[in-house]
């Protein structure tokens, strides 16, 4: 079941909650990249497959996107966007089963803010799902966005397209070594920053297949036994 979801917090949480038929005691918050929103096809596909695994999933719009439906965030939006993600995590804990394990995920800018929130608040979530992490601006490898990586304590699962201009395969793999927590990375050969594979024909089918691969790989990584 999918239902619109809002809160009266400041900043508010706005999006959609997916409720599974059988709850597994796990929850996932998903948010979008710069210039997008929680209706992004990749996020919808991921929500669909994670709810099949018993997750309560909250797809949410970042605060900047609630104020400006079009265009990227401004430089001064980041702190408020992290506040919005903090509120989203608290909100999903209220609708998920008590003591659920909570993962926080985001695409590009959304994933960067999720990781920064987790660095600032080490106990806020049980893990991070980071899609197309924007390691540096395109063609600017000398401007890495990794200052907070040494403060990350939550296990982090990265998903990366090998043709992503925001990070080469070698760059993202080297960056993960800065994180003291457990990490893993799933590469999609030939995919760009949007993680889209191939041409327009049957893109929805390939997206669903990719989402299932991300889910299965992430669940194996986050499984309690995998930390042993």
C-alpha positions in Angstrom: 0.0 0.0 0.0 1.3 3.5 -0.9 -0.1 6.6 0.8 0.8 10.3 0.8 2.8 11.2 4.0 3.3 14.6 5.7 4.3 15.9 9.1 3.9 19.2 10.8 7.5 19.3 11.9 9.9 22.1 11.1 11.0 21.5 8.4 8.1 19.2 7.4 8.4 15.8 5.9 6.6 15.3 2.7 6.4 12.3 0.4 4.9 8.8 0.3 5.0 5.8 2.6 5.0 2.2 1.3 3.6 -0.3 3.8 4.3 -4.0 3.3 1.8 -6.8 3.9 4.2 -8.5 6.3 6.6 -6.2 8.2 10.1 -7.4 8.7 11.1 -5.0 11.4 13.1 -2.8 9.0 12.5 0.6 7.5 14.1 2.7 4.7 14.0 6.4 4.1 14.8 7.4 0.5 15.4 10.8 -0.9 16.4 12.4 -4.2 19.2 14.2 -6.0 19.5 17.9 -6.9 16.8 19.1 -9.2 14.7 16.0 -8.7 12.0 14.8 -6.2 10.8 11.7 -4.5 8.8 10.7 -7.6 12.1 9.9 -9.4 11.6 6.6 -11.2 14.7 5.0 -9.5 13.4 5.8 -6.0 9.9 4.5 -6.9 11.5 1.2 -8.2 13.6 0.9 -5.1 10.7 1.5 -2.8 8.7 -1.2 -4.7 11.3 -3.9 -4.2 12.2 -3.0 -0.6 8.6 -3.1 0.4 8.4 -6.6 -1.1 11.2 -7.5 1.4 9.0 -6.3 4.3 10.4 -2.8 4.7 8.4 0.2 5.6 9.7 2.7 3.0 9.4 6.5 3.1 10.2 8.4 -0.1 10.5 12.0 0.8 11.2 15.4 -0.7 14.0 17.4 0.8 13.0 20.8 2.2 14.6 22.7 -0.6 12.5 20.8 -3.1 9.3 21.5 -1.1 10.0 25.2 -1.4 11.2 25.2 -5.0 9.8 22.3 -7.1 12.2 23.1 -9.9 15.9 23.6 -9.9 18.8 22.5 -7.7 19.4 23.4 -4.1 21.2 26.6 -3.1 24.4 26.5 -1.1 22.6 27.5 2.1 20.0 24.8 1.8 22.2 21.9 3.0 21.8 22.2 6.8 18.0 22.5 6.5 17.9 19.5 4.1 19.7 17.5 6.7 17.2 18.6 9.4 14.5 17.4 7.0 16.2 14.0 6.7 16.5 13.8 10.5 12.8 14.4 10.8 12.1 11.8 8.1 14.0 9.2 10.1 12.1 10.0 13.2 8.8 9.9 11.3 9.5 6.5 9.8 10.3 5.1 13.2 6.8 6.1 14.3 5.1 4.2 11.5 7.4 1.2 11.4 7.3 -1.6 14.0 8.9 -0.7 17.3 12.7 -1.1 17.4 12.9 -1.4 13.6 16.3 -1.2 12.0 16.4 2.0 9.9 18.4 2.6 6.7 18.8 6.0 5.2 19.3 6.3 1.5 19.6 8.9 -1.2 20.6 9.6 -4.7 23.5 12.0 -5.4 22.9 15.2 -3.4 20.4 13.4 -1.2 22.9 10.7 -0.4 25.6 13.2 0.3 23.3 14.9 2.9 22.3 11.6 4.3 25.9 10.7 4.9 26.7 14.0 6.4 23.7 13.7 8.8 25.0 10.2 9.8 28.5 11.7 10.4 27.0 14.4 12.6 24.7 11.9 14.4 26.4 8.4 14.5 23.5 6.6 16.2 20.7 8.1 14.0 20.4 5.1 11.6 21.6 1.6 11.2 23.1 2.0 7.8 23.4 4.1 4.6 22.3 3.3 1.1 24.2 5.8 -1.1 23.3 5.9 -4.8 25.7 7.7 -7.2 27.5 9.5 -4.4 28.7 12.9 -6.0 32.3 12.5 -4.9 33.3 15.7 -6.7 31.8 18.1 -9.3 32.3 16.8 -12.9 35.9 17.5 -14.2 36.9 18.7 -10.7 38.6 15.7 -9.0 40.6 18.1 -6.8 37.4 19.1 -5.0 36.4 15.9 -3.1 33.3 15.8 -0.9 34.8 13.5 1.6 35.7 15.6 4.7 33.1 13.9 6.8 33.9 10.3 5.7 36.3 9.6 8.6 33.4 10.4 11.0 31.0 7.8 9.5 30.2 5.0 11.9 27.2 3.4 10.2 27.8 0.7 7.6 27.5 2.3 4.1 26.5 0.5 0.9 27.4 2.5 -2.3 25.9 2.1 -5.8 28.0 3.5 -8.6 27.8 3.7 -12.4 31.1 3.2 -14.1 30.5 6.1 -16.4 29.5 8.5 -13.6 31.3 11.9 -14.2 31.0 12.7 -10.5 33.4 9.9 -9.6 35.5 7.3 -11.5 35.5 3.7 -10.3 39.0 4.2 -9.0 38.1 7.4 -7.2 35.1 6.1 -5.4 36.8 2.9 -4.3 39.7 5.0 -2.9 37.3 7.3 -1.1 35.7 4.4 0.7 39.0 3.7 2.4 38.5 6.9 4.3 35.4 5.5 6.1 36.1 3.5 9.3 32.8 1.7 9.2 32.1 -1.3 7.0 31.5 -0.4 3.4 30.7 -2.1 0.1 30.1 -0.9 -3.4 28.0 -2.2 -6.3 29.1 -1.1 -9.7 26.8 -0.9 -12.7 28.9 -1.3 -15.8 28.2 1.4 -18.4 25.7 3.4 -16.2 26.0 7.1 -15.7 25.0 9.3 -12.8 21.3 8.4 -13.1 22.2 4.7 -13.0 20.1 4.2 -16.2 21.2 1.3 -18.3 20.8 1.1 -22.1 18.5 3.1 -24.3 14.8 4.1 -23.8 13.4 0.7 -24.9 12.2 -1.3 -21.8 14.0 1.1 -19.5 11.3 0.5 -16.8 12.1 -3.2 -17.0 15.8 -2.7 -16.7 15.3 -0.3 -13.9 13.2 -2.8 -11.9 15.9 -5.4 -12.5 18.6 -3.0 -11.3 16.5 -2.1 -8.2 16.2 -5.8 -7.3 19.9 -6.3 -7.7 20.6 -3.2 -5.4 18.1 -4.5 -2.8 19.5 -8.0 -2.8 23.1 -6.8 -2.6 22.3 -4.3 0.1 20.3 -6.8 2.2 23.2 -9.2 2.1 25.6 -6.4 3.2 23.4 -5.2 6.0 22.4 -8.6 7.3 23.6 -8.9 10.9 25.6 -12.1 10.1 27.6 -10.2 7.5 29.3 -8.1 10.2 30.8 -11.2 11.8 
